[in-house]
């Protein structure tokens, strides 16, 4: 039965014999439905593992994380962690290789300057190769 047909239907109350009309009730106003945000600032049971503290809701957690410069995992793309890990492994291998060259040259010559020149040539310092090799920042 549609609202148009039911709005004029009268019903008689049996105990008191009064005639009444059926009315459609007002839809419920809930904070999630109308985004009232009344839970902002209130403590809740939601614990954010990313932030290490209680937050009111997911929306508040995301707002705080964005304000602090965190990047959401879903924004990183497929395979980001695997690619980042493989890059770290390759960097470590190259760092170990250069360290071994330094140690070997130092043992052979006894000259620390010669060992540094051999393991870390000036051209690698000037073209940024060593900066990239020993940089620990994370690229998105």
Buried (B, 14 or more C-beta within 10 A) or exposed (E): EEEEEEEEEEEEEEEEEEEEEEEEEEEEEEEEEEEEEEBEEEEEEEEBEBBEEBBBBEBBBBEBBEEEEEEEEEEEEEEEEEEBEEEEEEBEEBEEEBEEBBEEBBEEEEEEEBBBEBBBEEEBEEEEBBEEBEEEEEEE
